[in-house]
Amino acid sequence: MNKFSKRLSALALSGAIMFSTSVIKAEPALDLGYVDAMAQFVKDNYLYEITDEQLTEGAIKGLFYHLDPYSNYYTAEEYKKLEEQLTGEMQEAGIGVRVMEHSGYVKVIDVIKNSSSEKAGLKSEDIIVSVDGQSINGLPIDNIVALIKGEEGSKVKIGVVREGEKDTLNFDITRAKVIYNPIKSEVLDDNIGYIKIEEFNQHSFEEVSKALGEFESKGIYNVVFDVRDNPGGSLTEVINILRLIVPKGPIVHVKYSTGEEVTYKSFNESPKYKVSVMANKNSASASEIFAGAVKESGAGKVIGEKTYGKGSVQDIATLKDGGAVKLTIAEYFTPNRNKVNKVGIEPDILAEDDIMLKKAVEVLKNNK
């Protein structure tokens, strides 16, 4: 076995032992000799330089080619980014903004509360045009983010163009560890609470609990939950949140690749809150667990559009080189055992985005 095969085998083994539910079948066998021969052919004949590490990475990614789009191999660098998304915590120090590409630059779409950017005066809709005096025009967004991040406590100069301002504004911002809070809450007219869940990361349950506690202290028990454009996240977090608002009974049924089925339940004998849920075509995965449980448990109504239809569950196995494997291991079903994958959740009340909140509030007001 050559260097290429040894590296491939070591990576595969270190990932496989982390799946307690996986069964590795011997037939048909993976022909590493054929993979070796193909790798050698490429090295001998490819015009440009290619390393064993690059070939190994390509071969491993190829194992996932025929799997569903949610199963992937991640290099160490790719996994670091995935981990930040899942936990809501930056591995490197940043400035506390969320950005998107915009006409060759990046636009600030959200300034995290209490972050160094908020303290410095950065605002949503600002266009970042330079970092430490260097123009970022045309750079890939990952490169721009890399320039902004750095050692905790160090400073970075951010140049922005702001609507209504003639000249470029410059901000000296201290880099700090950033924890992304995916929950936004406020009190609407008629004493109705509103909670926006942007994703289900490891802080979601804690922050939703805080928001509900603040509502309760004001005598507010009618709550609109907004999971529009929420791509999903942690199964544990969404179940814990649902246990606060849905009555005793099943929340979701999860059927694993082994044939085992686990039913997660609420034990709430008398929920305090009357709720409505806003969802749209981009509400996926854990958001659909949320909407499906509220709808079928009778806890409230779902208003909006049919959801995305991602009814599968993934597990992540870390590899010894810092990479990871994300693999689909289960499918989930609603409390009434309705299929979600490639189907979605139908709303109780169809509504376009511009009137969705109005309808969600009306449902609660009429349900008093």
C-alpha positions as CSV (number, residue, x, y, z in Angstrom):
1,M,0.0,0.0,0.0
2,N,1.6,3.3,-1.1
3,K,1.6,6.7,0.7
4,F,-1.7,7.7,-1.0
5,S,-3.6,4.6,0.1
6,K,-2.2,4.7,3.7
7,R,-3.4,8.3,4.1
8,L,-6.8,7.5,2.6
9,S,-7.3,4.4,4.9
10,A,-6.2,6.3,8.0
11,L,-8.6,9.1,7.4
12,A,-11.5,6.8,6.7
13,L,-10.8,4.7,9.8
14,S,-10.6,7.6,12.1
15,G,-14.0,8.9,10.9
16,A,-15.7,5.5,10.9
17,I,-15.1,4.7,14.5
18,M,-17.1,7.7,15.6
19,F,-20.3,6.5,14.1
20,S,-21.8,4.2,16.8
21,T,-24.9,3.6,14.6
22,S,-22.9,2.8,11.4
23,V,-22.5,-0.7,9.9
24,I,-19.6,-1.2,7.5
25,K,-20.4,-3.9,4.9
26,A,-17.6,-5.8,3.3
27,E,-19.1,-6.3,-0.1
28,P,-18.5,-4.9,-2.6
29,A,-15.0,-4.0,-1.3
30,L,-13.4,-0.6,-1.9
31,D,-10.7,-1.3,-4.4
32,L,-7.8,0.8,-3.1
33,G,-5.5,-0.7,-5.7
34,Y,-7.6,0.8,-8.5
35,V,-7.7,4.2,-6.6
36,D,-3.9,4.0,-6.4
37,A,-3.5,3.3,-10.0
38,M,-5.8,6.1,-11.0
39,A,-3.9,8.5,-8.7
40,Q,-0.6,7.5,-10.2
41,F,-2.0,7.9,-13.7
42,V,-3.0,11.5,-12.8
43,K,0.3,12.3,-11.2
44,D,2.3,10.9,-14.2
45,N,0.2,12.7,-16.9
46,Y,-1.4,15.8,-15.5
47,L,0.1,19.0,-16.9
48,Y,0.3,20.9,-13.6
49,E,1.7,20.0,-10.2
50,I,-0.6,18.0,-7.9
51,T,0.3,16.7,-4.4
52,D,-0.7,13.4,-2.7
53,E,-2.7,15.5,-0.2
54,Q,-4.7,17.2,-2.9
55,L,-5.4,13.8,-4.6
56,T,-6.4,12.3,-1.2
57,E,-8.8,15.2,-0.5
58,G,-10.3,14.8,-4.0
59,A,-10.7,11.1,-3.6
60,I,-12.5,11.4,-0.2
61,K,-14.8,14.1,-1.6
62,G,-15.6,11.7,-4.4
63,L,-17.0,9.1,-1.9
64,F,-19.9,11.5,-1.3
65,Y,-20.6,12.2,-4.9
66,H,-23.7,9.9,-5.1
67,L,-25.0,10.7,-1.7
68,D,-27.6,13.3,-0.8
69,P,-26.5,17.0,-0.8
70,Y,-26.3,17.2,3.0
71,S,-23.6,14.5,3.3
72,N,-20.1,15.9,2.9
73,Y,-16.4,15.6,3.7
74,Y,-14.8,18.8,5.2
75,T,-11.2,19.7,5.3
76,A,-9.9,21.1,8.6
77,E,-10.4,24.7,7.3
78,E,-13.9,23.9,5.9
79,Y,-14.9,22.3,9.2
80,K,-13.8,25.3,11.2
81,K,-16.3,27.4,9.2
82,L,-19.0,24.8,9.7
83,E,-18.4,24.7,13.4
84,E,-18.7,28.4,13.6
85,Q,-22.1,28.2,11.9
86,L,-23.3,25.4,14.1
87,T,-22.2,26.8,17.4
88,G,-22.6,30.5,16.7
89,E,-19.1,31.1,18.1
90,M,-16.2,32.4,16.0
91,Q,-13.0,30.4,16.2
92,E,-11.0,33.5,15.5
93,A,-11.6,37.1,16.8
94,G,-13.8,39.2,14.6
95,I,-15.7,42.5,14.7
96,G,-19.3,41.3,15.2
97,V,-21.0,41.8,11.8
98,R,-22.8,39.6,9.3
99,V,-22.0,40.5,5.7
100,M,-23.0,39.5,2.2
101,E,-21.4,40.2,-1.2
102,H,-22.5,43.4,-2.9
103,S,-21.2,44.8,-6.2
104,G,-17.6,43.8,-5.7
105,Y,-17.6,44.7,-2.0
106,V,-19.4,43.4,1.0
107,K,-22.5,44.9,2.7
108,V,-23.2,44.7,6.4
109,I,-26.6,43.0,6.9
110,D,-26.5,42.8,10.7
111,V,-24.5,44.3,13.5
112,I,-24.4,42.0,16.5
113,K,-25.7,43.6,19.7
114,N,-23.0,44.7,22.1
115,S,-20.2,43.9,19.6
116,S,-17.2,46.0,19.0
117,S,-18.7,47.1,15.6
118,E,-21.8,48.3,17.3
119,K,-19.7,50.3,19.9
120,A,-17.6,51.7,17.1
121,G,-20.7,52.9,15.1
122,L,-20.9,50.5,12.2
123,K,-24.5,50.1,10.9
124,S,-26.5,47.7,8.8
125,E,-26.5,48.6,5.1
126,D,-22.9,50.0,5.4
127,I,-20.7,48.9,2.4
128,I,-17.3,47.8,3.5
129,V,-14.8,49.0,0.9
130,S,-11.4,48.7,2.6
131,V,-9.7,46.8,5.4
132,D,-6.6,48.3,7.0
133,G,-6.3,50.8,4.0
134,Q,-6.4,48.0,1.4
135,S,-9.2,48.1,-1.1
136,I,-11.3,44.9,-1.1
137,N,-12.9,45.5,-4.5
138,G,-13.3,42.2,-6.3
139,L,-11.9,40.0,-3.6
140,P,-13.8,36.8,-2.7
141,I,-15.9,37.2,0.4
142,D,-13.9,34.5,2.3
143,N,-10.7,36.5,1.6
144,I,-12.4,39.6,2.9
145,V,-13.6,37.9,6.1
146,A,-10.0,36.5,6.6
147,L,-8.6,40.1,6.4
148,I,-11.2,41.3,9.0
149,K,-10.5,38.5,11.5
150,G,-7.4,38.3,13.6
151,E,-5.9,38.1,17.0
152,E,-8.2,38.9,19.9
153,G,-7.5,42.4,21.2
154,S,-5.9,43.6,18.0
155,K,-7.3,46.5,16.0
156,V,-8.5,46.6,12.4
157,K,-9.4,49.7,10.3
158,I,-12.7,49.3,8.4
159,G,-13.5,51.8,5.6
160,V,-17.2,52.0,4.7
161,V,-19.5,53.9,2.3
162,R,-22.7,54.9,4.0
163,E,-25.8,56.3,2.3
164,G,-26.1,60.0,2.9
165,E,-22.4,60.4,3.6
166,K,-20.2,62.0,0.9
167,D,-16.8,60.6,2.1
168,T,-15.7,57.2,3.1
169,L,-16.0,56.6,6.9
170,N,-13.2,54.9,8.7
171,F,-13.6,52.9,12.0
172,D,-10.9,51.5,14.2
173,I,-12.4,48.4,15.7
174,T,-11.0,46.1,18.3
175,R,-11.2,42.4,17.3
176,A,-13.0,40.2,19.9
177,K,-14.5,36.7,20.2
178,V,-18.0,36.9,18.8
179,I,-21.0,34.8,19.9
180,Y,-23.8,35.1,17.5
181,N,-27.2,35.3,19.1
182,P,-29.8,34.0,16.6
183,I,-32.8,35.3,18.6
184,K,-34.4,38.7,18.3
185,S,-37.4,39.6,20.3
186,E,-39.7,42.6,20.9
187,V,-43.2,43.5,22.1
188,L,-45.7,44.3,19.4
189,D,-49.0,46.3,19.7
190,D,-51.8,44.7,21.7
191,N,-49.3,43.2,24.1
192,I,-48.2,40.4,21.7
193,G,-44.6,39.0,21.9
194,Y,-42.5,38.5,18.8
195,I,-39.5,36.1,18.6
196,K,-37.4,35.8,15.4
197,I,-35.3,32.6,15.4
198,E,-32.7,33.0,12.6
199,E,-31.2,29.5,13.2
200,F,-31.1,26.8,15.8
201,N,-27.6,27.0,17.2
202,Q,-26.4,26.1,20.7
203,H,-27.6,29.4,22.2
204,S,-31.1,29.3,20.8
205,F,-32.9,27.5,23.7
206,E,-31.2,29.8,26.3
207,E,-32.1,33.0,24.4
208,V,-35.7,31.9,23.6
209,S,-36.1,31.1,27.3
210,K,-34.9,34.5,28.3
211,A,-37.2,36.2,25.8
212,L,-40.2,34.3,27.1
213,G,-39.3,35.1,30.6
214,E,-39.2,38.8,29.8
215,F,-42.6,38.5,28.1
216,E,-44.0,36.7,31.1
217,S,-42.8,39.4,33.5
218,K,-44.9,41.8,31.5
219,G,-47.9,39.6,31.5
220,I,-47.5,38.6,27.8
221,Y,-48.5,35.1,26.8
222,N,-49.5,35.5,23.2
223,V,-46.3,35.0,21.1
224,V,-45.5,35.1,17.3
225,F,-42.6,32.9,16.4
226,D,-40.8,33.8,13.1
227,V,-38.8,31.0,11.4
228,R,-38.8,32.5,7.9
229,D,-35.5,31.9,6.1
230,N,-34.3,29.8,9.0
231,P,-32.1,27.0,7.5
232,G,-32.4,24.7,10.6
233,G,-29.6,23.6,13.0
234,S,-29.6,21.6,16.2
235,L,-32.2,19.0,16.8
236,T,-31.6,19.2,20.6
237,E,-32.2,23.0,20.6
238,V,-35.5,22.9,18.7
239,I,-36.9,20.1,20.8
240,N,-36.0,21.9,24.0
241,I,-37.7,25.1,22.7
242,L,-40.8,23.1,21.7
243,R,-41.1,21.6,25.1
244,L,-41.8,25.1,26.4
245,I,-44.7,25.7,24.1
246,V,-46.4,22.5,22.9
247,P,-48.6,20.3,25.1
248,K,-47.7,16.8,26.3
249,G,-47.2,14.3,23.5
250,P,-44.9,13.6,20.6
251,I,-42.8,16.4,19.1
252,V,-41.0,14.5,16.3
253,H,-40.3,10.9,15.3
254,V,-36.7,10.2,14.1
255,K,-36.1,6.9,12.2
256,Y,-32.4,6.0,11.9
257,S,-30.5,4.1,9.2
258,T,-30.3,1.1,11.6
259,G,-34.1,0.8,11.7
260,E,-34.3,2.2,15.2
261,E,-36.9,4.9,15.8
262,V,-36.8,7.5,18.6
263,T,-39.8,9.6,19.5
264,Y,-39.0,12.9,21.3
265,K,-41.8,14.2,23.4
266,S,-43.1,17.2,25.3
267,F,-44.0,16.7,28.9
268,N,-45.8,20.0,29.3
269,E,-49.1,19.4,30.9
270,S,-50.4,23.0,30.6
271,P,-48.5,25.3,28.2
272,K,-48.6,29.0,29.2
273,Y,-48.4,30.4,25.7
274,K,-50.7,30.8,22.7
275,V,-48.5,30.9,19.6
276,S,-48.5,31.4,15.9
277,V,-45.7,30.5,13.6
278,M,-44.5,32.4,10.5
279,A,-42.7,30.2,7.9
280,N,-41.8,30.4,4.3
281,K,-40.3,28.3,1.5
282,N,-36.8,28.8,3.0
283,S,-37.8,27.5,6.4
284,A,-36.0,24.1,6.5
285,S,-35.0,21.2,8.7
286,A,-35.3,22.1,12.4
287,S,-37.6,25.0,11.4
288,E,-39.9,22.4,9.9
289,I,-39.8,20.3,13.0
290,F,-40.8,23.5,14.9
291,A,-43.7,24.4,12.5
292,G,-44.9,20.8,12.2
293,A,-45.0,20.2,16.0
294,V,-46.9,23.5,16.7
295,K,-49.4,22.8,13.9
296,E,-50.1,19.1,14.7
297,S,-50.0,19.4,18.5
298,G,-52.7,22.1,18.4
299,A,-50.4,24.6,20.1
300,G,-50.9,27.2,17.4
301,K,-51.3,28.0,13.7
302,V,-48.7,28.1,11.0
303,I,-49.0,31.2,8.7
304,G,-47.1,31.7,5.4
305,E,-45.9,29.4,2.7
306,K,-45.2,25.7,2.3
307,T,-41.7,25.0,3.9
308,Y,-38.6,23.8,2.1
309,G,-38.9,20.0,2.7
310,K,-35.7,18.9,4.3
311,G,-36.7,16.0,6.6
312,S,-33.3,14.4,7.2
313,V,-30.9,14.4,10.1
314,Q,-27.1,14.5,9.9
315,D,-24.4,13.5,12.3
316,I,-20.9,14.8,12.3
317,A,-17.8,12.7,12.9
318,T,-14.5,14.6,13.4
319,L,-11.3,13.2,11.9
320,K,-7.9,13.2,13.4
321,D,-6.5,15.6,10.9
322,G,-9.0,18.3,12.0
323,G,-11.5,17.6,9.2
324,A,-14.9,16.1,9.5
325,V,-17.6,14.0,7.8
326,K,-21.2,15.0,7.8
327,L,-23.5,12.1,7.0
328,T,-27.3,11.7,6.7
329,I,-28.2,9.1,9.3
330,A,-31.9,9.5,9.8
331,E,-35.3,10.9,8.6
332,Y,-37.8,12.6,10.8
333,F,-41.6,12.7,10.8
334,T,-44.1,15.0,12.3
335,P,-46.1,14.2,15.5
336,N,-48.8,12.6,13.3
337,R,-46.0,10.7,11.4
338,N,-46.4,12.8,8.2
339,K,-43.4,12.8,5.9
340,V,-41.5,16.1,5.6
341,N,-38.5,15.2,3.3
342,K,-39.1,16.6,-0.2
343,V,-42.7,17.4,0.9
344,G,-42.5,20.3,3.4
345,I,-45.1,21.6,5.9
346,E,-48.3,23.1,4.6
347,P,-49.4,26.3,6.4
348,D,-52.7,26.5,8.1
349,I,-53.1,30.0,6.6
350,L,-51.5,30.9,3.3
351,A,-50.1,34.4,3.3
352,E,-47.6,36.5,1.3
353,D,-44.5,37.8,3.1
354,D,-45.7,41.4,3.3
355,I,-48.9,40.5,5.3
356,M,-47.6,37.4,7.1
357,L,-47.0,39.2,10.4
358,K,-50.4,40.9,10.3
359,K,-52.1,37.5,9.8
360,A,-50.1,35.9,12.6
361,V,-51.1,38.7,15.0
362,E,-54.8,38.4,13.9
363,V,-54.8,34.7,14.7
364,L,-53.6,35.4,18.3
365,K,-56.0,38.3,18.8
366,N,-59.0,36.2,17.6
367,N,-57.9,33.2,19.8
368,K,-58.2,35.1,23.1
